[in-house]
Amino acid sequence: MTPADPVETATFAASVTPPLTKRGEAKAARRREMLDAAARQMAARGFAGVRLEDIGGAVGVSGPAMYRHFASKTDLLDQMLLDISRRLRDGGAEVVDRGLAPAETLEALIHFHIDVLVTKPDLIVVQDRDLHNLTPEANHEVRSLQRRYVEQWVDVLLALMTERGATLARPEARVRVHAMFGLLNSSPRLPSLDSSRLRTVLTAMATAALECAGE
């Protein structure tokens, strides 16, 4: 038997997350509840219009108790937007790693992003409007995560165009992806529409925006 590679062993050990205890699960659930309440309130009233005490009151937690979970309102915003940015980056990576054909991968990415929009509209509003209120460190990480998410889409779009025998420069592919995100991410501010119909409309519009014919 050959000895284990110490680098591989260390990497494997670092990648294994120990299961949460019941107390840990309860704390994580409470944290999610607070972040959801914060997203709802900040989407409706803006970052400046919400206090930690308001968020705590919405979930039955006293103002001082909120500080056991978050150092400040800005810390809460940091964690909220880092969470959604990581969720998008990781979700996009999972779709790409399925190894589907480019057209199927692009369709799956669109469905994934729209699912986040439809189920977490408040987070999308806060992310779009309050990025400048993050600490510099969180702002840098969020923007880095967003760039990696965009590049996942760009890679798939370029692969699709190549498969179809079309020529598309990477900068233009990136513009198309950013424009498509602008279109989709405006949906929480659009008139109310049945979620099933909304998904259909947004999917068609996103596909058209990405695959538009060049000159």
N, C-alpha and C positions, 0 to 999 in steps of 0.2 A: 504493500500500500504506500503510495506517495504521500508525503505530508501536505497538508492543506496550504495553499498560497496565503501568506499572512495578509496580503492586501485584499484578496477576495474575501477572506474570513472577516476582516474588519468592515468591508463594505456591506457584506450580508448582515452582520450584526447591527450595523447602523440603520439598515433598511427595515429591520423587524421592529414594529411598534408593539410594546406590551399591551395586552388587553386592559381596558379601563375597569377599575373597580366599580361597584354600584355607586359609591360616593362620587367617583370620577365621572360616571355616566350622568348622574344627576346634575353635577356642576356644569358639564358640557351642554346638557339640555337647557339649563337655566341661562347659560351664556348665549345660546342660539336664540332663545326667547327674547333676551334683552336686545340682541342685535336686530332681530326682526322688528321689535317695537321701535327701536331707534330709527331704522330705515323708514318705517311708516311715518313717524313724526317729522323726520328731517325732509322727507319727500314733500310733505304737506306744508311745512312751515319754514323750511330752510335750516341750515346748521345753526345760524345765529339765534334763531327763534326757539330753540329747544334747550332745555337744561337736563342734566343727569337726573335730577329729581323728577322731572316730567316722565322720563323714560322708566325710571324705577316705579313710579306710581302706576304706569300702564300695566306692569307685570306683578304688582303687589310687593315691591321691594322698597324699603326705605331709602331715602337719599344717601345717608352715610354708608349703608350696606352696598350701594353701587360701587363704592371705592374699593371694595374687596375684589371686584372683578376688573375694574378699569381705573387707571390712575387719574384720568380726566376725560372730559368730553372729546377732546382731540384724540386721546389714546383710543377711545371707542371708535371714532371715525377711522383712524388708522387701521384698526383691526377689521372693521367692517369692509373697507375697500380692498384691503389685502386679501381677505377671505374670498370676495367675489372675483378678484383678478386671478387668484390661484385656481379657483374653480373653473374659470373659463380656460385658462392655459392648460390645466390638467385634462379637462373634458375634451378640448380640441386635440390634445396629444393622444387621448384614448381612441378618438374617432380615426385619426390618421394611422394609428398603429394596427387598425383592423386589417389593413392591407387590401382594401377594396380598390376597384378601378377608380380613376380620377373623378369621373362623373358621379359615381355613387358616393365617393368620399365627400365631394363638394355638397351633394344633397344632404348627407348626414350631418355635415358641419352646420348647414343652414338650419336644419331641424333642431340640432342641439342648441344653437344660439337663440332661436325663437322660443324654445321651451323655457330657457332661462328668462327671456323677456316676459313671457306670459305668466310664469309662476313667481317671478321676483321683480315686478316692475318698479317697486320702490327703490331697490338697490341700484337699478339702472339709472333712475333719475338722480339719486344722490351721487353716484359715480360721475355722471356727466356734469353735474352742477357744482359739486363741492370738492373737486380734486385739489383746488388751490388752498383749501383749509387743512390739508394734511401736513404733518411735520416734514421737513426736507428729506429725511431718511425714508419715510414711508412713501412719499411722493416719488422718489427715485425708484424704489422697488416696484411700485404699482406701474409706473411707466415702462419699466423694463419687462414686467410680466405682460403688459399690453402689447409691446412690440413683438414679443415672442409669439403671442397668440395671433397677431396679424400675419407674421411670417409663415405660420402654419398654413393659413388660408392662401397666401401668395404662392407658396410652393405647390399646393394642390391645383390652383388655377393655372399656373404655368404648365404643369404636367398635362392638364386637360387640353389646353390650347395646342401644345406640342403634339398630343395624340391626334388632334383634329387637323394637323398640318397648318395651323395658324401661327403667325408670329406675334408675340406680345413681349415687350420689354418689361423687365422687373419693376422699374419705377411706375410704369402705367398700371401694371397689375396691382401694385400697392395702392395707387390712387383709387382703383376700382373697389378694392376691399375696404378702404377707409370710407369711401362714399356710400357703400352698401351698409356699413355699420351706422353711419349717420342716418340713413333711411330707417333701418330697423330700430335703432335706439330712440328714435322719436316716437315710437308707437305708444309708450305710456302716456303721452300727452295728446294722443289722437282721440276723436270721439269714440265712445264705447261701442264695441262690436262683439258679437258672440265669439267666444274663444276659438271655436273650430273654424269659423269663417275667417277670423283674424289670422290664424295660422296659414290658411290657404292663400289669402291675399299677400301676406308678407313673404311667403315662400316664393310665389310667382314674381314678386317685385325684386326680391334679392337675387334670384336666378337671372332675371333680365338685366339687372344692373351689372352683375359680374360677367355675363357672357355677351354683353352688347357688342355689336359689330364695330370694328375700327374703320378708319377711313381707308 
